[in-house]
Amino acid sequence: MEHQLLLSAAESLLANNIPFCLFRYPNEMRWALAIPDDILPHEKQTTFWSVPFSKHHSAAKEIKLGVVIPGFINKLFIQKIKSLEVCPPFEEKDLPEETSRQHYFNAISHYLSDIRSGKLSKAILSRVVYADRPADFDVLQCFSRLADAYAGTFVHLLVHPDAGIWLGASPELLLKKRDDVLDVMALAGTQARNANHNYQWRDKEIQEHLMVAQHIERVMAMHHCSLSHKDLMTTVETGKVAHLKTDYRFLSDVNVSLEPLLKDLHPTPAVGGLPVNESMQCIASYEGYDRTYYTGFIGTTDFRSEADFYVNLRCMQVGKQHIAVYAGGGITAGSDPREEWDETVLKSRTMLEHIKMVKECL
């Protein structure tokens, strides 16, 4: 019943050109809705916050909305939403160009050159994959399909004039905060998912994972957060791929300031690279497009005692004629360009399989 009420509210918001985000936390049944502060049916308690991948190398803006408390999602709320004045249509957001095979392989040669020269240890190279937008493509139905298909992910549909339309199902927790307890995830190292659930990990993937883990440990120590628990490195399956994962729990020795912590923690080497500044410059120089919200972070917080943020992976941006799907992988000294390309093919299928018409030239 609550899902239907939220879908009804989202339909009206979409029809009236009013920004919103429909989302669901991992392993939860309940969906949630964020809307502009001035139409919240109560005082704002929690903020939905979407932050671009890079403030220095992107034209994208941060987005903040107010999260509707579940108890206020009722028929009266739906009537209020339906009665809102229609706003002017959003200006159409241009999609980045689809990444050609030639551009990708040229870029990876530059990455490897910087790595072999000693400038970098690792940098993420991503690309844009196009799918034709079906005439009957319904963003709300797609959100519902993603929520059903990927229970262990943060699923969202964001509609906003500053961003356009984005859908995603991210498996990667960036930061969860409950008072002085902070949970962080290292998720890096990828291979194709297999039916036997039996994986052998090479040194290349293990080293890639350890770079992320070491970055997390260094940043959390810098912010006076002590390690409470560290899980053994395990394999987790999501979509068409499997990853290496390590879960951390830290305790804050002081009242940790959320925004400075996030500034140092993100981007982790799982989406940026090492060293951080040099890898970001490499991405800006050779990747060939503005990631905007892809590999940024997304989630909710009260900016005091609670936060739930996820890295915006496995996502797509909906345009008028095409849908742009984003996928990337970590480039290290041990990278094989063909294998890296194939990894992006697998990752892109997490989103592509939920779009009816997919280009056959992958």
N, C-alpha and C positions, 0 to 999 in steps of 0.2 A: 504493500500500500504506500509506504513512504517513498519507494523508488518511483512509483507512478506520480506522486505529488511533485517530486523533484524534477522528473522529466517534463511534467506539465509546466512547472515554473521556468525551466530552461527553454522550452519551446516558445513561451511568451517573451522571455528576455531576448532570444535569438530573433524573433519576429520584430521586436521593437528596437533592435539595434542597441541593446543595453549590455555593457560588459559583464561577464561572469566567468566563474570557473566551477565546473562540476568535477568532483574528485572522490577518490576512495583510497584509504590507507591500506597497506599490505595486510592480507589475511584477516580482513574485516568485511562483514556483510554490509554494514551501513555506508551509504554514500553521503557526501557533504556538498554544500554549496557556498560559494563566496560571491558577493555582489558589491556594488559601490556603497560606501559608508552611508550616503544620504538616503538610501532606501532600505537600510537594515531595519527590521522590526523591533530592535532593542539596542541598548548601548553596546558599542563594539568591545568584545573581550579578546578575540583572536584575529590575527591578521594573516591572510593568504599573501605570500610573497614570492614572486618569480624574479630571479636575478640572472642577467645575461652571463654568458661564458666569460667575457672580458669587458671590463669597463673602459679599458684603454684602447682596445682594438675593435670596438663594435659601436654601431650607431643605435643599438637597441637600448630601451629604457627599462628601469626597474618597474615592476607592476605590483601594486598593493590593493587588496580588496578586503572587505570585512566578511568573516565567516559567520553564517547563520547558525545560531544555536538550534540543535535538533528539535527541541520542544516547541519551537516557533514555526516549524514547517507543518502547516495545517491548511485547511480549506480557506480560512480567512487570509492567510499569507498569499495563497495562490490568487485569490480575488484581487488583492492589492497589486500583485505583480501584473496581472492582466489589465488592470486599469491604468497602468503607467502610460504616460505620453510617449508616443513613438519618437525616437531620436533620429537625426539624419543618418543615412547609411554610412558605415565605415569606409574610409578610403581604402581601396584595394591594395594589399601589400604584395609587392613583387617577390616572387620566389627567386632564390639564387639559381644560377645556371646549373644544369646537370653536369656533373664531373665526367669528362671524357676519360677513356682508358689511357690515352696518351698523356693527358695532364696528370693523372694519378701517378703513372710510372715516372714521369719527369720529376714530379714533386718528391717521390720516394728516393730518387737518386740524390737530390739535394739534401734530404734528411740524412741519408747514410753518409754522405760526404762530411756533413757537420759532425756526425757522431764519430767517424773515423779520425777526424782531425782533433778530437778531444774537446770540442765545444759543448757537446751534449752527451748525456748517457742514454736518454730516451726522449722521444716526442711523439705525440699522437697525430696521426694523419687520418683525416676523415674525408668523406666524399658525399655528394648529393646524388640520390637515385630518384629518377622520375617514374611516376605511374600516371597513366591517364585518369582523370577524375571521371568516374561514371556519372551519367546524367542523373541517376537516382541516388547518388551518394548522400547519405544522411549521417551527419556528424554525431547526433545523439544515439542512433543505432550503433554506430561504430564504437562509441564510448562504452555502450552496454556490452558489446561483443568482447572488447578488450578486458573489461572488468570480469566477465565470465571466464575468459581464456587464461588470464594471468593473475591468479589469486594472490601470489606472493609479491606483487609489485605495487608501486604507487601509480595509479591510473588517473589520468586527468584529461579534461577537455577545457581548454582556455580559449575564450572569445574576447578579444580586446582590440580597440582601435590602434593601440601602440604595437601590437604583436601580430594581429591577424587571427587565424584559427590554428590551434595546435592540439594534437592528440598524442598521448604517450603512455607507456607502461614501463616504468623504470624499476630495475631490480636492486639499484644501488642506494643504500642509506648513506647520506653524508653525515648527518648529526641528529641524534635524538637526545633531548634534554628533559629531565624531570628533577627539578630543584638542583641538588649538587651532584646528581648522577648523569653522566654523559656516555652515550653509546655511539660508536663510530664503526664503520665497515671498510675494510680494504677489499676491493673487488677488482682483480686484474689477472691476466693470463687466460687465454681463450682457446678452445678447440670445438670442433663440431660435436654436437650431441649425438650419442649412439644408443641403440636399443638395449645394449647389455649393461649400460650404466657403469662401465668399467673403463677407467681413464688412466693413461700413462702420461705424466707431465714431463716435458723436456726442461733442461736447464734454462733455456730462453724464457719460457713462461714463468718458471719459478722465480728467476731473477727479476722479471718484470713485476711480479707480484710483491716481491720483497722491497722494491723501490717505493711502492705505495705504502706498505706497512711502516717502513722507516720514516717516511715523511709524516705520517700520522703521529707516530710516537714522538718525533722531534717537536712538532707543532704543539701537541697537547702538553708536553713538558714545559715548553716555552710559556704557556699560559697557566702554569702552576696546577696542572691537572695530573693527579697521581694514578698510575695504572692499578686498577682493582682486579681485573680479570682479562685474560687473553685466550681465546679459543685456539685450538690447533687448526692449522690450515686445512680446509676441507674443499670438496668439490660441490658446486651448486649448479643445477640445471635450470635454465630459463630460456624460453623460446626455442630457437634452433641451435643454441650453443650451451656449452658448459664453461664455468669460470672457476678459478681458485678464489676462495673467500676466507678472510680472517675477521672475526668479530671481536671488538674491544669494548671494555667498560672502564671508564675513568671516573674518579671522584674529584670534584673541584675543591681545592684547599681554600680558595677565596671565592667571593661571589664573581665568577667569571663573566666578563662582558661579552655578550653574544656576538655582536657585529665585528669587533676586532678579531675574535677567534675565527669566525667564518672567513674573514678576509685573508687570514694566513693559511687556513685549512684548504680553501678552494682557490684555484683548481688543484686537486691532487694530481700526482703523476699518472693516475688512471685516465685522466681526460686532458692533461696538459703535458707535463714531462719534467725532466730534471736535467740541469738546474732549472728552477721555475722560470726565471726571467729569460734565460737564453732559449728555452723551449717555446715560450710564448712568442718570442720574436721569430723563431723558425716557423711556427704555425702561421703567423701573420704574413710572413714573406712568401711562403710556398704553397699553402693549402688552397688559396685561390678564391675564397668566399668568406663572407661574414657569417659565423655560426649563429649569431644572435642568441636565441634561447637554448639551442642544442648544446648540451654539456654545461649549461648553467645549473643553478640549483632552484628547487621549487618545493614549496611546502607551507607550513603554518607555524605561527609562534605568537606568544603574548609579549615577547621581548623581555621577559623576566625569568619565570621559572620553567616554562615549557617551550619546546621546539620540536618539530618533526620536519626535517629537510632531506630531500632526495636529489641525486644528480639527474638532470633531465636527459636520460638516455632512452633509446628505443622509441623515438618520437617521429612525428611527421607534421608537416605544415601544409595546410589545405589552401590551394589557390583556385582560381576560377576554372581553369582548364586542366591543370595538373596538380598532383600531390607530390611534395618533396619529402623523401624519406632520408634520414641521416644515419650514417654508420661510419665507424672508424676503428682503428686498432693501434696498438703501441709499436713504434718502430725502435728497435735496438740494434746493436752491432750484429746480432744473430738473425736479423730479419731476412726472409726470402720474399722479394716483391710479389711473386705470384701467390704465395701463401697468404700474404697480407691482403691482397685483393680478394681472394676467396673468402677470407674471414669477414670482410665487409659485406660480401654477398649473403652469407649466412645471417649476419646480424640484421641486414635490411629486411629479410623475409619475416622477421617477427611482426613488422608492421604491414608489409606488402600482402601477406596472406589474408589480411582483414580488409583489403580493397578488392572489389570484384574484378576489375580489369587491370592486369599487370603487364607491363612491357615484357616481351619475350627475349629481349637482347641483353639480359644480365650476363 
